[in-house]
Amino acid sequence: MKKVMMLGILLGLVGCKNLTDLRGNGPDYTLISTKTVDSVAECMLYGWQSQRLMDGSAINTFIQPYPGGKTLYTEQYTAAADVVEAQGKTEVKLYLPSWYIRERFKAITERCI
């Protein structure tokens, strides 16, 4: 029974293979901000990096350029966000396939908006 439970937990933590796969399913949430792209992206980066997995290890989070803004993503692509300038505002498209971090990462992102 413990093995079945662990398998279920591991499957829930597994992300997509790459950012293209993640984006292919469309965003889970789209948020708009009047703050700059850099301000929102840096706030999200710091917030996401402060989170921990169930075993207590850090959730490695990265940021890279993206056309019109920045992309944030976690190791194993358990979460990602495209933060871009759109019509004078900042648009955040959140991709959160992992049930384990979905609500926490959404809340952090909302605080950065």
N, C-alpha and C positions, 0 to 999 in steps of 0.2 A: 504494500500500500504506500509506503514511504517513497519507493522508487517511482510509482505512478504520479504522486504528488510533485516530486522534484521534476519529473519530465514535463508536467503541465506548467510549472513555474518557469522552467527554462524556455519552453516554447513561447510563453507570454513575453519573455524578455528579448527574444530574437527579433532583430530588425530586418529591414530590406537589404538587398545586396549592394545598392548604390543610390545616389541621390536621384538619378533618372527614374529608377523603379518607384521610389518614394513619391516623387512629383507626379508620376503617371496615374496615381489614384486620386489626384486632386487634393487640395488642402482640407484638413479637418476643421480649421477655423481661419477666418480672414478678419483682421483687425485694422483699424485706421487710427493714425496719430497725427497730431500737429507738430510733434517733436521731429528733430532731424533724424535721418537714417542712422548716422553714426551714434547719436545719443541713444536711440532705441536699441540698436544692435549691441553696443557695449554693455548696456544695462542687462540685456538678456544674457549675454555671455557670462557676466559675473554671477548672475542669479543661477543659471544652469550649472555652472562649474561648482557652485556651493552645495549641490545636491549629492546624495549618496545612494548607492545600490543597496539591496537588501542585505548584502554581506558586509556593508560598511565601506566598501571601496568607492573611490571617486567616480563620477560620471564624466569621462573625458569629453570636453566640448571644444570645438574648433570654429574658427571664423575665416572666411575667404571672400575675395571679391566675387560679385555676381553682377550681370548687366543691370545698371541702374541702382546698384546698392551692394548688399552683403548677404552671404548665406552663412547661417550657423547650423552646425550638425554635431551629433554625438557619435562617438565610436560605435560601430555596428549599426549606425543609422536608426537608433531607437527613437530619435526625434530630430527634426530639422525645421528651419524657418528661412524663408526668403524675405528680406527686409529691403524694400525698394521705394524709390520716390515715385509717386503717382499723382499727377495733377496738383502739385504743390503740397502734397501731404505725404506721409509715410504709410505704406501698406505692408502689413505683416501677414504672410501666408504661413500658417503653422501646419506641420505634418507630424502627427503624433500617433504612430501605429501601436506603440507599446502601452498597454493598459496600466502598467506599473507606474509610469511617470506622467501619464496624460494630464491629470488634473493639477499636479504640482507645476508642471511646465507651463500649462495654460495660465495659471494664477500668477506665476512669475512674469510672464509676458504681459499680462493685463496691468500689472503694477508698473511696467516700463513704458506703457503707452501714455 
